[in-house]
């Protein structure tokens, strides 16, 4: 299957591009890891597919979420 065909099929099934889905899913996965593990922010970033902890912070900010550190404190109550 060519890339173009794959992207068209993906769009018809999911309503968005593969890249768009990745951009949505990675921060959500990072939030889950932050809330449920004691991994460092750098380790969470790596496991969620971000190049660095700083880039993870940028992704959180773009979603209008609190910083990963603040989110962890809030999630732990």
PyMOL Python script that loads the backbone (N, CA, C, O; Angstrom):
from pymol import cmd

cmd.read_pdbstr("""\
ATOM      1  N   UNK A   1       0.843  -1.165   0.000  1.00  0.00           N
ATOM      2  CA  UNK A   1       0.000   0.000   0.000  1.00  0.00           C
ATOM      3  C   UNK A   1       0.897   1.239   0.000  1.00  0.00           C
ATOM      4  O   UNK A   1       1.861   1.320   0.762  1.00  0.00           O
ATOM      5  N   UNK A   2       0.577   2.174  -0.839  1.00  0.00           N
ATOM      6  CA  UNK A   2       1.383   3.400  -0.902  1.00  0.00           C
ATOM      7  C   UNK A   2       1.038   4.315   0.266  1.00  0.00           C
ATOM      8  O   UNK A   2       0.002   4.157   0.912  1.00  0.00           O
ATOM      9  N   UNK A   3       1.910   5.258   0.522  1.00  0.00           N
ATOM     10  CA  UNK A   3       1.689   6.218   1.601  1.00  0.00           C
ATOM     11  C   UNK A   3       0.396   7.011   1.357  1.00  0.00           C
ATOM     12  O   UNK A   3      -0.379   7.241   2.285  1.00  0.00           O
ATOM     13  N   UNK A   4       0.177   7.419   0.130  1.00  0.00           N
ATOM     14  CA  UNK A   4      -1.011   8.205  -0.198  1.00  0.00           C
ATOM     15  C   UNK A   4      -2.284   7.414   0.063  1.00  0.00           C
ATOM     16  O   UNK A   4      -3.242   7.943   0.629  1.00  0.00           O
ATOM     17  N   UNK A   5      -2.299   6.169  -0.340  1.00  0.00           N
ATOM     18  CA  UNK A   5      -3.473   5.317  -0.120  1.00  0.00           C
ATOM     19  C   UNK A   5      -3.690   5.117   1.374  1.00  0.00           C
ATOM     20  O   UNK A   5      -4.819   5.196   1.858  1.00  0.00           O
ATOM     21  N   UNK A   6      -2.616   4.860   2.098  1.00  0.00           N
ATOM     22  CA  UNK A   6      -2.722   4.688   3.547  1.00  0.00           C
ATOM     23  C   UNK A   6      -3.318   5.938   4.193  1.00  0.00           C
ATOM     24  O   UNK A   6      -4.236   5.838   5.007  1.00  0.00           O
ATOM     25  N   UNK A   7      -2.798   7.117   3.832  1.00  0.00           N
ATOM     26  CA  UNK A   7      -3.288   8.357   4.426  1.00  0.00           C
ATOM     27  C   UNK A   7      -4.761   8.596   4.103  1.00  0.00           C
ATOM     28  O   UNK A   7      -5.511   9.070   4.957  1.00  0.00           O
ATOM     29  N   UNK A   8      -5.176   8.277   2.898  1.00  0.00           N
ATOM     30  CA  UNK A   8      -6.592   8.432   2.529  1.00  0.00           C
ATOM     31  C   UNK A   8      -7.476   7.489   3.339  1.00  0.00           C
ATOM     32  O   UNK A   8      -8.525   7.893   3.840  1.00  0.00           O
ATOM     33  N   UNK A   9      -7.052   6.232   3.466  1.00  0.00           N
ATOM     34  CA  UNK A   9      -7.831   5.265   4.246  1.00  0.00           C
ATOM     35  C   UNK A   9      -7.881   5.681   5.711  1.00  0.00           C
ATOM     36  O   UNK A   9      -8.935   5.612   6.344  1.00  0.00           O
ATOM     37  N   UNK A  10      -6.749   6.109   6.245  1.00  0.00           N
ATOM     38  CA  UNK A  10      -6.683   6.551   7.635  1.00  0.00           C
ATOM     39  C   UNK A  10      -7.649   7.720   7.854  1.00  0.00           C
ATOM     40  O   UNK A  10      -8.397   7.741   8.831  1.00  0.00           O
ATOM     41  N   UNK A  11      -7.624   8.681   6.943  1.00  0.00           N
ATOM     42  CA  UNK A  11      -8.497   9.840   7.027  1.00  0.00           C
ATOM     43  C   UNK A  11      -9.967   9.430   6.996  1.00  0.00           C
ATOM     44  O   UNK A  11     -10.777   9.969   7.750  1.00  0.00           O
ATOM     45  N   UNK A  12     -10.312   8.486   6.135  1.00  0.00           N
ATOM     46  CA  UNK A  12     -11.709   8.065   6.041  1.00  0.00           C
ATOM     47  C   UNK A  12     -12.170   7.326   7.300  1.00  0.00           C
ATOM     48  O   UNK A  12     -13.333   7.447   7.686  1.00  0.00           O
ATOM     49  N   UNK A  13     -11.294   6.573   7.939  1.00  0.00           N
ATOM     50  CA  UNK A  13     -11.661   5.825   9.138  1.00  0.00           C
ATOM     51  C   UNK A  13     -11.636   6.676  10.400  1.00  0.00           C
ATOM     52  O   UNK A  13     -12.526   6.569  11.244  1.00  0.00           O
ATOM     53  N   UNK A  14     -10.615   7.520  10.529  1.00  0.00           N
ATOM     54  CA  UNK A  14     -10.392   8.242  11.779  1.00  0.00           C
ATOM     55  C   UNK A  14     -10.693   9.732  11.710  1.00  0.00           C
ATOM     56  O   UNK A  14     -10.744  10.393  12.748  1.00  0.00           O
ATOM     57  N   UNK A  15     -10.890  10.269  10.533  1.00  0.00           N
ATOM     58  CA  UNK A  15     -11.232  11.670  10.407  1.00  0.00           C
ATOM     59  C   UNK A  15     -10.073  12.634  10.544  1.00  0.00           C
ATOM     60  O   UNK A  15     -10.284  13.840  10.677  1.00  0.00           O
ATOM     61  N   UNK A  16      -8.862  12.128  10.515  1.00  0.00           N
ATOM     62  CA  UNK A  16      -7.683  12.980  10.619  1.00  0.00           C
ATOM     63  C   UNK A  16      -6.484  12.284  10.029  1.00  0.00           C
ATOM     64  O   UNK A  16      -6.555  11.120   9.634  1.00  0.00           O
ATOM     65  N   UNK A  17      -5.388  13.001   9.973  1.00  0.00           N
ATOM     66  CA  UNK A  17      -4.170  12.434   9.409  1.00  0.00           C
ATOM     67  C   UNK A  17      -3.455  11.565  10.446  1.00  0.00           C
ATOM     68  O   UNK A  17      -3.684  11.729  11.645  1.00  0.00           O
ATOM     69  N   UNK A  18      -2.595  10.643  10.004  1.00  0.00           N
ATOM     70  CA  UNK A  18      -1.812   9.858  10.952  1.00  0.00           C
ATOM     71  C   UNK A  18      -0.965  10.755  11.857  1.00  0.00           C
ATOM     72  O   UNK A  18      -0.883  10.522  13.063  1.00  0.00           O
ATOM     73  N   UNK A  19      -0.344  11.767  11.280  1.00  0.00           N
ATOM     74  CA  UNK A  19       0.473  12.672  12.082  1.00  0.00           C
ATOM     75  C   UNK A  19      -0.374  13.394  13.126  1.00  0.00           C
ATOM     76  O   UNK A  19       0.057  13.553  14.268  1.00  0.00           O
ATOM     77  N   UNK A  20      -1.560  13.825  12.752  1.00  0.00           N
ATOM     78  CA  UNK A  20      -2.451  14.494  13.695  1.00  0.00           C
ATOM     79  C   UNK A  20      -2.819  13.601  14.866  1.00  0.00           C
ATOM     80  O   UNK A  20      -2.902  14.066  16.003  1.00  0.00           O
ATOM     81  N   UNK A  21      -3.039  12.326  14.596  1.00  0.00           N
ATOM     82  CA  UNK A  21      -3.351  11.384  15.668  1.00  0.00           C
ATOM     83  C   UNK A  21      -2.158  11.194  16.600  1.00  0.00           C
ATOM     84  O   UNK A  21      -2.322  11.127  17.819  1.00  0.00           O
ATOM     85  N   UNK A  22      -0.976  11.109  16.033  1.00  0.00           N
ATOM     86  CA  UNK A  22       0.231  10.963  16.849  1.00  0.00           C
ATOM     87  C   UNK A  22       0.396  12.173  17.756  1.00  0.00           C
ATOM     88  O   UNK A  22       0.716  12.035  18.937  1.00  0.00           O
ATOM     89  N   UNK A  23       0.176  13.352  17.202  1.00  0.00           N
ATOM     90  CA  UNK A  23       0.311  14.584  17.970  1.00  0.00           C
ATOM     91  C   UNK A  23      -0.691  14.610  19.128  1.00  0.00           C
ATOM     92  O   UNK A  23      -0.388  15.164  20.185  1.00  0.00           O
ATOM     93  N   UNK A  24      -1.868  14.025  18.950  1.00  0.00           N
ATOM     94  CA  UNK A  24      -2.870  13.975  20.023  1.00  0.00           C
ATOM     95  C   UNK A  24      -2.561  12.889  21.046  1.00  0.00           C
ATOM     96  O   UNK A  24      -2.738  13.100  22.245  1.00  0.00           O
ATOM     97  N   UNK A  25      -2.103  11.737  20.584  1.00  0.00           N
ATOM     98  CA  UNK A  25      -1.944  10.576  21.460  1.00  0.00           C
ATOM     99  C   UNK A  25      -0.700  10.680  22.347  1.00  0.00           C
ATOM    100  O   UNK A  25      -0.749  10.287  23.513  1.00  0.00           O
ATOM    101  N   UNK A  26       0.394  11.191  21.829  1.00  0.00           N
ATOM    102  CA  UNK A  26       1.627  11.251  22.626  1.00  0.00           C
ATOM    103  C   UNK A  26       1.474  12.035  23.928  1.00  0.00           C
ATOM    104  O   UNK A  26       1.881  11.535  24.976  1.00  0.00           O
ATOM    105  N   UNK A  27       0.900  13.248  23.906  1.00  0.00           N
ATOM    106  CA  UNK A  27       0.728  13.962  25.180  1.00  0.00           C
ATOM    107  C   UNK A  27      -0.230  13.241  26.135  1.00  0.00           C
ATOM    108  O   UNK A  27      -0.027  13.262  27.349  1.00  0.00           O
ATOM    109  N   UNK A  28      -1.261  12.609  25.595  1.00  0.00           N
ATOM    110  CA  UNK A  28      -2.188  11.864  26.446  1.00  0.00           C
ATOM    111  C   UNK A  28      -1.481  10.694  27.127  1.00  0.00           C
ATOM    112  O   UNK A  28      -1.706  10.419  28.305  1.00  0.00           O
ATOM    113  N   UNK A  29      -0.629  10.017  26.374  1.00  0.00           N
ATOM    114  CA  UNK A  29       0.141   8.905  26.942  1.00  0.00           C
ATOM    115  C   UNK A  29       1.093   9.433  28.020  1.00  0.00           C
ATOM    116  O   UNK A  29       1.245   8.813  29.073  1.00  0.00           O
ATOM    117  N   UNK A  30       1.721  10.557  27.760  1.00  0.00           N
ATOM    118  CA  UNK A  30       2.626  11.164  28.750  1.00  0.00           C
ATOM    119  C   UNK A  30       1.862  11.511  30.018  1.00  0.00           C
ATOM    120  O   UNK A  30       2.356  11.264  31.118  1.00  0.00           O
ATOM    121  N   UNK A  31       0.672  12.077  29.888  1.00  0.00           N
ATOM    122  CA  UNK A  31      -0.139  12.406  31.076  1.00  0.00           C
ATOM    123  C   UNK A  31      -0.430  11.160  31.898  1.00  0.00           C
ATOM    124  O   UNK A  31      -0.363  11.184  33.127  1.00  0.00           O
ATOM    125  N   UNK A  32      -0.754  10.071  31.210  1.00  0.00           N
ATOM    126  CA  UNK A  32      -1.044   8.823  31.920  1.00  0.00           C
ATOM    127  C   UNK A  32       0.204   8.343  32.671  1.00  0.00           C
ATOM    128  O   UNK A  32       0.111   7.932  33.828  1.00  0.00           O
ATOM    129  N   UNK A  33       1.349   8.393  32.028  1.00  0.00           N
ATOM    130  CA  UNK A  33       2.589   7.965  32.683  1.00  0.00           C
ATOM    131  C   UNK A  33       2.927   8.854  33.871  1.00  0.00           C
ATOM    132  O   UNK A  33       3.353   8.364  34.917  1.00  0.00           O
ATOM    133  N   UNK A  34       2.738  10.156  33.711  1.00  0.00           N
ATOM    134  CA  UNK A  34       3.036  11.085  34.807  1.00  0.00           C
ATOM    135  C   UNK A  34       2.139  10.808  36.006  1.00  0.00           C
ATOM    136  O   UNK A  34       2.593  10.837  37.150  1.00  0.00           O
ATOM    137  N   UNK A  35       0.873  10.541  35.739  1.00  0.00           N
ATOM    138  CA  UNK A  35      -0.085  10.327  36.818  1.00  0.00           C
ATOM    139  C   UNK A  35       0.078   8.986  37.511  1.00  0.00           C
ATOM    140  O   UNK A  35      -0.275   8.850  38.683  1.00  0.00           O
ATOM    141  N   UNK A  36       0.606   7.993  36.806  1.00  0.00           N
ATOM    142  CA  UNK A  36       0.591   6.625  37.356  1.00  0.00           C
ATOM    143  C   UNK A  36       1.966   6.040  37.665  1.00  0.00           C
ATOM    144  O   UNK A  36       2.058   4.931  38.193  1.00  0.00           O
ATOM    145  N   UNK A  37       3.030   6.768  37.345  1.00  0.00           N
ATOM    146  CA  UNK A  37       4.376   6.237  37.615  1.00  0.00           C
ATOM    147  C   UNK A  37       5.212   7.270  38.357  1.00  0.00           C
ATOM    148  O   UNK A  37       4.800   8.416  38.531  1.00  0.00           O
ATOM    149  N   UNK A  38       6.369   6.852  38.780  1.00  0.00           N
ATOM    150  CA  UNK A  38       7.327   7.757  39.418  1.00  0.00           C
ATOM    151  C   UNK A  38       8.510   8.052  38.482  1.00  0.00           C
ATOM    152  O   UNK A  38       9.574   8.474  38.933  1.00  0.00           O
ATOM    153  N   UNK A  39       8.316   7.829  37.198  1.00  0.00           N
ATOM    154  CA  UNK A  39       9.366   8.119  36.223  1.00  0.00           C
ATOM    155  C   UNK A  39       9.667   9.616  36.213  1.00  0.00           C
ATOM    156  O   UNK A  39       8.783  10.434  36.468  1.00  0.00           O
ATOM    157  N   UNK A  40      10.907   9.964  35.921  1.00  0.00           N
ATOM    158  CA  UNK A  40      11.244  11.375  35.770  1.00  0.00           C
ATOM    159  C   UNK A  40      10.551  11.922  34.533  1.00  0.00           C
ATOM    160  O   UNK A  40      10.122  11.163  33.663  1.00  0.00           O
ATOM    161  N   UNK A  41      10.445  13.231  34.459  1.00  0.00           N
ATOM    162  CA  UNK A  41       9.807  13.858  33.300  1.00  0.00           C
ATOM    163  C   UNK A  41      10.582  13.508  32.029  1.00  0.00           C
ATOM    164  O   UNK A  41       9.975  13.293  30.980  1.00  0.00           O
ATOM    165  N   UNK A  42      11.905  13.449  32.108  1.00  0.00           N
ATOM    166  CA  UNK A  42      12.723  13.078  30.947  1.00  0.00           C
ATOM    167  C   UNK A  42      12.415  11.649  30.505  1.00  0.00           C
ATOM    168  O   UNK A  42      12.325  11.376  29.308  1.00  0.00           O
ATOM    169  N   UNK A  43      12.252  10.731  31.471  1.00  0.00           N
ATOM    170  CA  UNK A  43      11.927   9.343  31.129  1.00  0.00           C
ATOM    171  C   UNK A  43      10.520   9.234  30.536  1.00  0.00           C
ATOM    172  O   UNK A  43      10.297   8.470  29.597  1.00  0.00           O
ATOM    173  N   UNK A  44       9.584   9.990  31.080  1.00  0.00           N
ATOM    174  CA  UNK A  44       8.228  10.008  30.532  1.00  0.00           C
ATOM    175  C   UNK A  44       8.266  10.515  29.099  1.00  0.00           C
ATOM    176  O   UNK A  44       7.641   9.937  28.210  1.00  0.00           O
ATOM    177  N   UNK A  45       9.005  11.601  28.879  1.00  0.00           N
ATOM    178  CA  UNK A  45       9.118  12.165  27.536  1.00  0.00           C
ATOM    179  C   UNK A  45       9.646  11.122  26.555  1.00  0.00           C
ATOM    180  O   UNK A  45       9.108  10.956  25.460  1.00  0.00           O
ATOM    181  N   UNK A  46      10.692  10.431  26.957  1.00  0.00           N
ATOM    182  CA  UNK A  46      11.286   9.414  26.076  1.00  0.00           C
ATOM    183  C   UNK A  46      10.288   8.299  25.775  1.00  0.00           C
ATOM    184  O   UNK A  46      10.143   7.896  24.621  1.00  0.00           O
ATOM    185  N   UNK A  47       9.609   7.804  26.785  1.00  0.00           N
ATOM    186  CA  UNK A  47       8.659   6.705  26.588  1.00  0.00           C
ATOM    187  C   UNK A  47       7.445   7.113  25.767  1.00  0.00           C
ATOM    188  O   UNK A  47       6.835   6.280  25.096  1.00  0.00           O
ATOM    189  N   UNK A  48       7.094   8.400  25.820  1.00  0.00           N
ATOM    190  CA  UNK A  48       5.934   8.881  25.071  1.00  0.00           C
ATOM    191  C   UNK A  48       6.307   9.366  23.674  1.00  0.00           C
ATOM    192  O   UNK A  48       5.439   9.794  22.914  1.00  0.00           O
ATOM    193  N   UNK A  49       7.597   9.300  23.332  1.00  0.00           N
ATOM    194  CA  UNK A  49       8.007   9.638  21.976  1.00  0.00           C
ATOM    195  C   UNK A  49       8.448  11.068  21.763  1.00  0.00           C
ATOM    196  O   UNK A  49       8.530  11.529  20.624  1.00  0.00           O
ATOM    197  N   UNK A  50       8.735  11.780  22.846  1.00  0.00           N
ATOM    198  CA  UNK A  50       9.235  13.144  22.726  1.00  0.00           C
ATOM    199  C   UNK A  50      10.755  13.132  22.764  1.00  0.00           C
ATOM    200  O   UNK A  50      11.360  12.249  23.373  1.00  0.00           O
ATOM    201  N   UNK A  51      11.364  14.105  22.118  1.00  0.00           N
ATOM    202  CA  UNK A  51      12.821  14.140  22.046  1.00  0.00           C
ATOM    203  C   UNK A  51      13.464  14.598  23.353  1.00  0.00           C
ATOM    204  O   UNK A  51      14.640  14.324  23.593  1.00  0.00           O
ATOM    205  N   UNK A  52      12.703  15.291  24.197  1.00  0.00           N
ATOM    206  CA  UNK A  52      13.258  15.773  25.465  1.00  0.00           C
ATOM    207  C   UNK A  52      12.128  16.156  26.410  1.00  0.00           C
ATOM    208  O   UNK A  52      10.972  16.275  26.005  1.00  0.00           O
ATOM    209  N   UNK A  53      12.482  16.345  27.670  1.00  0.00           N
ATOM    210  CA  UNK A  53      11.519  16.825  28.642  1.00  0.00           C
ATOM    211  C   UNK A  53      11.039  18.225  28.310  1.00  0.00           C
ATOM    212  O   UNK A  53       9.887  18.575  28.563  1.00  0.00           O
ATOM    213  N   UNK A  54      11.934  19.024  27.742  1.00  0.00           N
ATOM    214  CA  UNK A  54      11.556  20.385  27.363  1.00  0.00           C
ATOM    215  C   UNK A  54      10.478  20.367  26.274  1.00  0.00           C
ATOM    216  O   UNK A  54       9.529  21.150  26.316  1.00  0.00           O
ATOM    217  N   UNK A  55      10.633  19.476  25.311  1.00  0.00           N
ATOM    218  CA  UNK A  55       9.638  19.376  24.243  1.00  0.00           C
ATOM    219  C   UNK A  55       8.306  18.874  24.793  1.00  0.00           C
ATOM    220  O   UNK A  55       7.246  19.284  24.319  1.00  0.00           O
ATOM    221  N   UNK A  56       8.350  17.998  25.781  1.00  0.00           N
ATOM    222  CA  UNK A  56       7.127  17.541  26.434  1.00  0.00           C
ATOM    223  C   UNK A  56       6.421  18.733  27.090  1.00  0.00           C
ATOM    224  O   UNK A  56       5.199  18.853  27.002  1.00  0.00           O
ATOM    225  N   UNK A  57       7.170  19.596  27.735  1.00  0.00           N
ATOM    226  CA  UNK A  57       6.588  20.794  28.354  1.00  0.00           C
ATOM    227  C   UNK A  57       5.928  21.683  27.305  1.00  0.00           C
ATOM    228  O   UNK A  57       4.850  22.229  27.541  1.00  0.00           O
ATOM    229  N   UNK A  58       6.565  21.829  26.162  1.00  0.00           N
ATOM    230  CA  UNK A  58       5.989  22.625  25.072  1.00  0.00           C
ATOM    231  C   UNK A  58       4.674  21.994  24.605  1.00  0.00           C
ATOM    232  O   UNK A  58       3.701  22.703  24.350  1.00  0.00           O
ATOM    233  N   UNK A  59       4.644  20.667  24.495  1.00  0.00           N
ATOM    234  CA  UNK A  59       3.426  19.977  24.060  1.00  0.00           C
ATOM    235  C   UNK A  59       2.304  20.178  25.075  1.00  0.00           C
ATOM    236  O   UNK A  59       1.152  20.377  24.690  1.00  0.00           O
ATOM    237  N   UNK A  60       2.626  20.127  26.358  1.00  0.00           N
ATOM    238  CA  UNK A  60       1.619  20.366  27.388  1.00  0.00           C
ATOM    239  C   UNK A  60       1.087  21.790  27.270  1.00  0.00           C
ATOM    240  O   UNK A  60      -0.120  22.018  27.347  1.00  0.00           O
ATOM    241  N   UNK A  61       1.984  22.733  27.087  1.00  0.00           N
ATOM    242  CA  UNK A  61       1.582  24.135  26.984  1.00  0.00           C
ATOM    243  C   UNK A  61       0.670  24.343  25.775  1.00  0.00           C
ATOM    244  O   UNK A  61      -0.300  25.097  25.855  1.00  0.00           O
ATOM    245  N   UNK A  62       0.976  23.678  24.652  1.00  0.00           N
ATOM    246  CA  UNK A  62       0.152  23.838  23.450  1.00  0.00           C
ATOM    247  C   UNK A  62      -1.255  23.280  23.645  1.00  0.00           C
ATOM    248  O   UNK A  62      -2.184  23.678  22.942  1.00  0.00           O
ATOM    249  N   UNK A  63      -1.414  22.364  24.592  1.00  0.00           N
ATOM    250  CA  UNK A  63      -2.732  21.805  24.901  1.00  0.00           C
ATOM    251  C   UNK A  63      -3.441  22.606  25.994  1.00  0.00           C
ATOM    252  O   UNK A  63      -4.556  22.266  26.390  1.00  0.00           O
ATOM    253  N   UNK A  64      -2.801  23.664  26.480  1.00  0.00           N
ATOM    254  CA  UNK A  64      -3.320  24.498  27.583  1.00  0.00           C
ATOM    255  C   UNK A  64      -3.442  23.695  28.874  1.00  0.00           C
ATOM    256  O   UNK A  64      -4.336  23.931  29.687  1.00  0.00           O
ATOM    257  N   UNK A  65      -2.528  22.742  29.048  1.00  0.00           N
ATOM    258  CA  UNK A  65      -2.463  21.948  30.272  1.00  0.00           C
ATOM    259  C   UNK A  65      -1.415  22.560  31.187  1.00  0.00           C
ATOM    260  O   UNK A  65      -0.548  23.304  30.727  1.00  0.00           O
ATOM    261  N   UNK A  66      -1.486  22.254  32.478  1.00  0.00           N
ATOM    262  CA  UNK A  66      -0.402  22.698  33.362  1.00  0.00           C
ATOM    263  C   UNK A  66       0.894  21.980  32.986  1.00  0.00           C
ATOM    264  O   UNK A  66       0.878  21.001  32.240  1.00  0.00           O
ATOM    265  N   UNK A  67       1.994  22.469  33.501  1.00  0.00           N
ATOM    266  CA  UNK A  67       3.279  21.821  33.214  1.00  0.00           C
ATOM    267  C   UNK A  67       3.242  20.376  33.703  1.00  0.00           C
ATOM    268  O   UNK A  67       2.438  20.048  34.576  1.00  0.00           O
ATOM    269  N   UNK A  68       4.097  19.504  33.157  1.00  0.00           N
ATOM    270  CA  UNK A  68       4.108  18.116  33.617  1.00  0.00           C
ATOM    271  C   UNK A  68       4.322  17.989  35.132  1.00  0.00           C
ATOM    272  O   UNK A  68       3.696  17.152  35.781  1.00  0.00           O
ATOM    273  N   UNK A  69       5.198  18.812  35.684  1.00  0.00           N
ATOM    274  CA  UNK A  69       5.461  18.758  37.126  1.00  0.00           C
ATOM    275  C   UNK A  69       4.213  19.151  37.914  1.00  0.00           C
ATOM    276  O   UNK A  69       3.851  18.477  38.878  1.00  0.00           O
ATOM    277  N   UNK A  70       3.555  20.234  37.509  1.00  0.00           N
ATOM    278  CA  UNK A  70       2.330  20.670  38.173  1.00  0.00           C
ATOM    279  C   UNK A  70       1.239  19.624  38.018  1.00  0.00           C
ATOM    280  O   UNK A  70       0.504  19.350  38.967  1.00  0.00           O
ATOM    281  N   UNK A  71       1.127  19.038  36.835  1.00  0.00           N
ATOM    282  CA  UNK A  71       0.130  18.003  36.603  1.00  0.00           C
ATOM    283  C   UNK A  71       0.362  16.815  37.543  1.00  0.00           C
ATOM    284  O   UNK A  71      -0.591  16.264  38.094  1.00  0.00           O
ATOM    285  N   UNK A  72       1.614  16.424  37.723  1.00  0.00           N
ATOM    286  CA  UNK A  72       1.922  15.289  38.605  1.00  0.00           C
ATOM    287  C   UNK A  72       1.459  15.594  40.034  1.00  0.00           C
ATOM    288  O   UNK A  72       0.857  14.742  40.688  1.00  0.00           O
ATOM    289  N   UNK A  73       1.738  16.793  40.509  1.00  0.00           N
ATOM    290  CA  UNK A  73       1.315  17.180  41.866  1.00  0.00           C
ATOM    291  C   UNK A  73      -0.199  17.136  41.975  1.00  0.00           C
ATOM    292  O   UNK A  73      -0.732  16.620  42.957  1.00  0.00           O
ATOM    293  N   UNK A  74      -0.898  17.669  40.984  1.00  0.00           N
ATOM    294  CA  UNK A  74      -2.359  17.682  40.991  1.00  0.00           C
ATOM    295  C   UNK A  74      -2.932  16.264  40.901  1.00  0.00           C
ATOM    296  O   UNK A  74      -3.924  15.956  41.562  1.00  0.00           O
ATOM    297  N   UNK A  75      -2.328  15.419  40.108  1.00  0.00           N
ATOM    298  CA  UNK A  75      -2.820  14.051  39.925  1.00  0.00           C
ATOM    299  C   UNK A  75      -2.667  13.210  41.196  1.00  0.00           C
ATOM    300  O   UNK A  75      -3.455  12.300  41.456  1.00  0.00           O
ATOM    301  N   UNK A  76      -1.658  13.528  41.964  1.00  0.00           N
ATOM    302  CA  UNK A  76      -1.414  12.766  43.195  1.00  0.00           C
ATOM    303  C   UNK A  76      -2.215  13.296  44.373  1.00  0.00           C
ATOM    304  O   UNK A  76      -2.274  12.672  45.432  1.00  0.00           O
ATOM    305  N   UNK A  77      -2.836  14.467  44.172  1.00  0.00           N
ATOM    306  CA  UNK A  77      -3.726  15.047  45.181  1.00  0.00           C
ATOM    307  C   UNK A  77      -3.015  15.522  46.359  1.00  0.00           C
ATOM    308  O   UNK A  77      -3.637  16.035  47.289  1.00  0.00           O
TER     309      UNK A  77
END
""", "prot")
cmd.dss("prot")
cmd.show_as("cartoon", "prot")
cmd.util.cbc("prot")
cmd.orient("prot")
